[in-house]
Amino acid sequence: MRSDNIDSFKKKLHYSKALIREALKKFKNPVIACSFGKDSMVVLDMLKKYSRNFTVLWNNTLVEYPDTYKFAREIIKDWELDCVEARPKVTFWEIVEKYGFPIYSRNSKGHKQYATYKCCEELKKKPTTIALRNMNCDLYFTGLTRHESRLREFSARLYGDSFYSKTWKHWKCHPILNWTREDVWEYIRVFNIPYNPLYDKNEIPIDGGIRTGCWPCTQAIKYGKLEHLRTYYPELFNLLVVKKKFGEVMLDLRIEKYKDIKSRNTDYMRNRAYKQLGLEKTLTAHPCFFDRL
Ligand code: SF4
């Protein structure tokens, strides 16, 4: 880290710790959302330095990466966490069967793509809402950072890092809202805290960085997520692309993408040829064809 960045990191760290301490003084039932990704691990580590009186809420979507399951179980045990798992009532595959694959991101109203909206609602929002209600949560810590998406930046500008949520009916606190990815890794390095080994599977880059969370989420196909999956988790890649036929969906999407310029476009012709050849043969002949859209 450059020296001016180190100064900035120290200031942010000081601010975040103060924010956590102040928030803890005011509320009785603090809960921290933890995905066992790098950001929530940083907040969790800071929090446990000031209090043991909090509950960890893990939204286990049932489609977490194998590395996440292993890491989460180890941390829960080693750090002796009081952890509640919020699990969905329906599976990712049941949602796909009903609404299709969650391919496109949601907009700020949440309705740009219905499948994505429904999927996040069933796997994340509903189980989390029920768990928080049962826990009587009055203060909710998260590891949210503003740089992660435009939606988060928008929400950060609108609400800041600490506010009462009328929707959720509790106080929300995002202690590392203004931290960069570099700040987060600096904290992990300086305080030597464990992190999810998924981040070490990084020789195949994903645009925007590796994220924990639902492994079969197809929102990130244009960022290279499937190449990452094919390289590090070939069985999961096969399950998604072959068995659950997401490869067929990709072929159709590629044909659709080029259809307006089809007469002179070789990509269009190639996609048509692969479509005729069939998914399994195309995968054998050209596995990287499905790496990104
Ligand atoms: S992140 Fe993707 S897979 Fe996970 S709940 Fe949302 S849409 Fe579904």
Residues whose N, C-alpha, C, O or C-beta is under 5 A from the ligand:
A	BS01	SF4	P102 T116 C119 C120 L123 C214 C217
